[in-house]
Amino acid sequence: MVLGILFLAVIVALFAVAFSFILAVARPAMSLRRRVLAASLGAGIIPSIPAFFAIGYDVVGPAERMVALSATGVFALLMAGLVGFPVAHVFSSRAGRGRANIADQGKLAE
């Protein structure tokens, strides 16, 4: 159980790194706050999608289904906040600093 949660935390961290770099390249005009928020939420929700489908097909009653889906949603948001947000913030700010340095070097060459 503990290894599964640690594995999910590593997956969320990897998604957060990937999304933060993708957003830094694809949307350079987007503010740092929005990039971090989008990367952390995406990193928390994407690994939980298989659990949503498995619960939707496995649980029989509508009340049990809602409880299980809401618990999975809360866990996805918790992982996004506790794991995805710090990782996305660190890597988004690094990517933004690297992009600013490259832009400054281009202006100096002109």
Backbone bond lengths (Angstrom), bond angles and torsions (degrees), N, CA, C in turn:
res aa  C-N    CA-C-N  psi(-1)  N-CA   C-N-CA  omega(-1)  CA-C   N-CA-C  phi
1 M - - - 1.448 - - 1.528 110.92 -
2 V 1.329 115.49 -46.26 1.461 119.17 -179.20 1.520 110.38 -67.25
3 L 1.330 117.34 -38.85 1.456 120.13 178.23 1.527 111.21 -65.46
4 G 1.312 117.38 -34.51 1.464 120.29 177.21 1.520 112.17 -65.77
5 I 1.313 116.89 -40.55 1.466 120.63 178.34 1.523 110.27 -68.60
6 L 1.335 117.44 -39.85 1.463 120.26 176.35 1.515 111.58 -65.08
7 F 1.329 116.86 -39.55 1.461 120.59 176.80 1.525 110.57 -62.61
8 L 1.327 117.18 -42.68 1.457 120.85 178.07 1.528 111.03 -65.14
9 A 1.325 117.38 -36.80 1.468 120.17 177.08 1.527 111.19 -64.35
10 V 1.327 117.25 -39.38 1.462 120.56 177.37 1.526 110.36 -66.34
11 I 1.319 117.24 -40.91 1.471 120.80 178.09 1.528 110.15 -62.92
12 V 1.326 117.27 -43.57 1.468 120.84 178.40 1.525 110.53 -62.60
13 A 1.324 117.28 -41.41 1.471 120.49 178.50 1.522 111.31 -63.93
14 L 1.324 117.26 -41.31 1.466 119.94 178.33 1.526 111.84 -65.22
15 F 1.331 116.69 -41.34 1.467 119.61 176.16 1.523 111.02 -63.55
16 A 1.324 117.14 -38.62 1.467 120.25 179.28 1.523 111.12 -64.19
17 V 1.324 117.17 -41.23 1.466 120.47 177.45 1.520 110.06 -64.01
18 A 1.321 116.56 -46.11 1.466 120.11 -179.02 1.520 111.46 -62.87
19 F 1.331 117.19 -46.72 1.464 119.78 -178.72 1.527 111.93 -66.14
20 S 1.324 117.26 -36.19 1.468 118.76 -179.40 1.524 110.85 -67.98
21 F 1.323 118.24 -40.53 1.460 119.68 177.40 1.525 111.99 -70.09
22 I 1.323 117.30 -38.49 1.463 120.10 177.84 1.522 110.41 -63.44
23 L 1.321 117.40 -44.13 1.463 119.77 179.06 1.519 111.95 -68.32
24 A 1.327 118.04 -32.63 1.467 120.00 178.15 1.518 110.89 -66.26
25 V 1.327 116.82 -33.73 1.464 120.24 -179.77 1.523 111.19 -84.93
26 A 1.334 117.15 -44.28 1.455 120.51 -174.35 1.521 113.35 -78.38
27 R 1.320 117.71 -34.55 1.463 122.15 -177.91 1.524 110.51 -126.07
28 P 1.326 118.76 71.42 1.464 118.93 -177.10 1.525 113.54 -69.98
29 A 1.333 117.37 -20.89 1.463 119.55 -179.80 1.532 112.16 -81.81
30 M 1.321 117.61 -13.21 1.465 121.29 -179.77 1.529 109.16 -68.84
31 S 1.310 115.92 140.83 1.466 119.54 -178.57 1.528 110.75 -69.00
32 L 1.312 114.88 160.53 1.464 120.69 -178.48 1.527 111.19 -62.08
33 R 1.313 117.06 -40.32 1.475 120.36 179.98 1.515 111.93 -60.99
34 R 1.326 116.68 -44.76 1.459 119.88 -178.77 1.520 111.43 -68.73
35 R 1.342 117.31 -37.53 1.460 120.09 177.66 1.520 111.28 -64.30
36 V 1.329 116.26 -43.08 1.468 120.29 -179.86 1.523 110.58 -66.17
37 L 1.323 117.00 -43.10 1.465 120.63 179.47 1.519 111.57 -63.70
38 A 1.326 117.21 -45.63 1.466 120.48 179.95 1.522 111.13 -65.15
39 A 1.323 117.44 -42.26 1.463 120.33 -179.27 1.522 111.48 -66.91
40 S 1.325 117.27 -41.67 1.467 118.87 -178.13 1.525 111.55 -70.91
41 L 1.327 117.94 -40.42 1.468 119.38 178.10 1.523 111.52 -66.79
42 G 1.321 116.50 -41.70 1.460 119.14 177.04 1.514 111.95 -63.11
43 A 1.318 115.97 -40.14 1.463 120.01 179.79 1.521 111.99 -68.14
44 G 1.303 117.92 -29.52 1.466 119.67 178.65 1.516 113.02 -81.82
45 I 1.322 116.89 -33.07 1.460 120.16 -174.10 1.531 112.74 -86.01
46 I 1.328 118.29 -38.31 1.467 121.30 -176.05 1.537 112.75 -57.41
47 P 1.334 120.72 -47.74 1.473 118.23 179.35 1.524 113.84 -68.53
48 S 1.315 118.64 -15.30 1.468 120.96 -179.02 1.520 113.06 -89.17
49 I 1.309 118.12 -8.74 1.465 120.51 -178.05 1.532 112.52 -61.23
50 P 1.348 120.66 -43.87 1.477 117.89 176.59 1.527 113.29 -60.19
51 A 1.325 116.97 -34.53 1.466 119.22 178.01 1.530 110.95 -66.99
52 F 1.342 117.13 -37.86 1.463 119.55 177.12 1.526 111.09 -60.32
53 F 1.334 117.11 -45.39 1.462 120.19 -179.93 1.521 111.45 -67.81
54 A 1.323 117.97 -40.14 1.458 120.70 179.87 1.523 110.97 -64.60
55 I 1.311 117.28 -40.52 1.467 120.36 178.43 1.517 110.24 -68.96
56 G 1.320 116.79 -38.59 1.460 120.09 -179.64 1.512 113.26 -62.51
57 Y 1.331 117.42 -33.73 1.461 120.65 -179.38 1.515 113.16 -92.18
58 D 1.311 118.64 -22.47 1.451 121.38 -171.86 1.531 113.03 -91.57
59 V 1.321 117.82 -42.55 1.461 121.59 -173.87 1.527 109.16 -78.21
60 V 1.332 115.99 135.99 1.454 121.12 -171.85 1.526 112.60 -85.58
61 G 1.319 117.82 -55.33 1.456 121.04 -173.45 1.517 112.75 -81.33
62 P 1.354 116.60 151.72 1.468 118.76 -179.24 1.534 112.74 -68.88
63 A 1.319 117.71 -31.96 1.469 119.65 179.84 1.527 110.43 -69.76
64 E 1.336 115.71 -44.35 1.465 119.19 178.72 1.524 110.68 -65.25
65 R 1.321 116.77 -36.43 1.458 120.95 179.37 1.524 110.55 -63.69
66 M 1.327 117.56 -43.52 1.473 120.62 -179.32 1.529 111.19 -66.09
67 V 1.325 116.87 -39.55 1.465 119.88 178.52 1.522 110.06 -64.50
68 A 1.333 117.00 -44.99 1.463 120.36 -178.75 1.524 111.49 -67.26
69 L 1.331 117.68 -41.19 1.467 120.70 179.51 1.529 111.38 -67.59
70 S 1.325 116.97 -39.55 1.462 118.49 178.93 1.527 111.41 -68.97
71 A 1.316 117.76 -36.19 1.467 120.32 176.42 1.528 110.81 -65.45
72 T 1.324 116.50 -39.54 1.462 119.76 177.42 1.520 110.79 -67.25
73 G 1.325 118.12 -38.33 1.459 121.34 177.18 1.518 112.40 -65.45
74 V 1.320 116.26 -40.89 1.464 119.81 177.48 1.529 110.23 -65.31
75 F 1.321 116.86 -39.91 1.464 120.00 177.92 1.527 111.04 -64.90
76 A 1.333 117.61 -38.15 1.472 121.04 177.90 1.524 110.38 -64.19
77 L 1.321 117.12 -43.47 1.467 119.78 178.34 1.522 111.80 -68.48
78 L 1.318 116.72 -34.43 1.463 120.72 176.80 1.525 111.03 -65.30
79 M 1.315 116.89 -43.44 1.466 120.53 177.04 1.524 110.99 -66.02
80 A 1.329 116.80 -36.55 1.462 119.71 177.70 1.523 110.58 -65.20
81 G 1.311 117.22 -39.32 1.459 120.27 -178.45 1.513 114.00 -77.43
82 L 1.334 116.84 -41.21 1.461 119.74 -175.35 1.523 113.63 -84.43
83 V 1.311 117.74 -32.60 1.460 120.85 -177.23 1.525 111.09 -109.34
84 G 1.324 116.78 -49.58 1.457 120.61 -173.49 1.513 114.22 -68.62
85 F 1.324 117.50 -40.54 1.467 119.89 -176.58 1.526 113.27 -64.61
86 P 1.337 119.74 -50.79 1.474 117.50 -179.91 1.526 113.27 -62.94
87 V 1.330 116.34 -40.68 1.465 119.57 179.96 1.519 110.49 -65.44
88 A 1.325 117.00 -45.32 1.468 120.38 179.85 1.521 111.15 -64.89
89 H 1.321 118.00 -36.02 1.463 120.18 179.79 1.526 111.06 -66.44
90 V 1.312 117.01 -44.70 1.466 120.55 -179.77 1.521 110.66 -63.12
91 F 1.320 117.40 -48.04 1.455 119.73 -175.11 1.522 112.56 -77.42
92 S 1.325 118.63 -28.91 1.467 119.79 175.88 1.520 111.10 -70.42
93 S 1.314 116.54 -39.69 1.463 118.50 178.74 1.530 110.72 -68.80
94 R 1.332 117.42 -35.82 1.470 120.10 175.43 1.512 111.67 -65.50
95 A 1.320 116.68 -42.74 1.465 119.94 179.95 1.518 110.26 -66.63
96 G 1.317 117.69 -36.96 1.455 121.09 177.92 1.513 112.13 -67.38
97 R 1.332 116.36 -38.84 1.470 119.38 177.97 1.517 111.16 -66.92
98 G 1.318 117.25 -40.59 1.458 120.17 179.03 1.517 111.82 -65.38
99 R 1.322 116.49 -37.23 1.463 120.44 178.86 1.517 110.78 -69.36
100 A 1.338 117.37 -36.74 1.465 120.45 178.85 1.528 110.44 -67.36
101 N 1.315 117.23 -38.79 1.460 120.08 179.12 1.521 111.16 -65.50
102 I 1.310 118.22 -40.19 1.461 121.38 178.57 1.519 110.11 -65.93
103 A 1.334 116.80 -40.16 1.465 119.96 179.05 1.525 110.88 -65.55
104 D 1.326 117.87 -38.73 1.458 120.44 177.42 1.510 111.91 -66.31
105 Q 1.303 118.29 -37.20 1.458 120.91 178.52 1.511 111.14 -66.20
106 G 1.318 117.11 -36.42 1.469 120.58 178.27 1.520 111.46 -66.33
107 K 1.330 117.31 -36.22 1.456 120.98 178.71 1.521 111.32 -70.48
108 L 1.336 115.87 -33.58 1.460 118.26 178.95 1.512 111.42 -70.36
109 A 1.328 117.33 -31.70 1.465 120.09 -179.03 1.523 111.62 -70.45
110 E 1.308 116.89 -27.59 1.472 120.30 -179.31 1.469 109.12 -75.79
